[in-house]
C-alpha cells in the first residue's frame, strides 16, 4: 500500500527493499542535495543492518536539516558524506519495531485489521479480478491528485507561525515529542492552504484555528498508536479485557471471542504472545510462572475526547487523551499576534503593512470554513467560540492576506 501510494502520487518517491549503509556516501558524493525534497521508503526496517538503522535515526532527528556521515570502506579507506536537505523517510515492519529511539522519531500508523476491512479488501480483490488494475482504470483521478500535490509542494521554504500555540497544553509534559508532532500537523495544514492564510511577509504565514482543530482531530485518531507504540490488533486485544480481572491464556482467548464474535478467533498461544509483548510495554502485568501465568490489565489506552462549553453555551475547548486545547477569544488571539509582530519587526524590516491586528484575529478564527468540513471530521462543531471582544483599533499588525495582495495587484494593473 505504501509503495503504491508513494509511486502514484509523489514524483520524487523511491522504495528500497534493502539498502547498504554505504549507499548514502556514494550517492551524495557529487550531489549533497540528492536527498532533498524526496521521499525514501525502506521496506521491513528491522531487517536492515544496524549501521543503516542508525543512519535513519540521524536523518529523522527533529529539526535537523543537514548531516555529515563518516565511515571506512572494506579497504579501510575513509568515507565522508555531507547530506544537505534531508528526505522524508517512510519505513514499515510486519513485527512491532522495538527500538524506542526509532519509534519516537516517526508518526506511527496502523492498518485497519478489523473484519470490516477484511471484507473491503476482498471486494477490492474481486474488482481487480474482473476489471483489472484499478490504478490504470483511474489514471485521470491519479493525475489530478498528482497535480494538486505538486501545486501544494511547489512553494518551498515557507515558514509557518502558529499564534494558537499558547493555548495548547500537553497533558503529560514528559512526552516531549508530542508537541512538535502536533505542530508539524497544524503547520502542514496551514502550508497546504497558504494562499488563503494571512501572511507576515512573503515567506511567512499564520496557522488558523481550523488548521489546529483539524490537526488535533487527526492526532486523536491515531494517538493510541503514537503513545502506546503497539499495533491495532494489540489495542483490540486490550479492549476485550476487563480491568482488575485475572486471565489465563485460555480465558484471554475466550474473552476475545466474546468481544468479537464475528472475527477470527485467537488461540491461547497467540494470546500469550500478545500479553507477553504488552507486559514489556507496561500495559499488562502477570502473576505466576511461565506455564501458570495469569494476566491482568495495568492500563487501557483509549481516545479520551471531551468537548468543553462556556457558560453561554459556545464551544470553549477540546480535551483529548494527551492534549488540552482552549479556544482563545479574539482579544487573546490579538495579543498573541502583537507579540508575533514585535518579534518579526525585530528580525526584518520588510514586513507587510495594511491589516490591523483585530481583523487578522477574526480571520484566523475561521469558523465558517471549519463548519463546512465538520461532516468530514464527523464531529459536532458549534458556530462560535467563547465570548467575543470589544474591538480595539489601537494596534496595527503588518499582516496581510495573500488574497488581498493579489486583489490589489489586479486593481493596480
Order of alpha helices (4+ residues) and beta strands (2+ residues): alpha-beta-alpha-beta-alpha-beta-beta-beta-alpha-alpha-alpha-alpha-beta-beta-alpha-beta-beta-alpha-alpha-alpha-alpha-beta-beta-beta-beta-beta-alpha-beta-alpha-alpha-alpha-beta-alpha
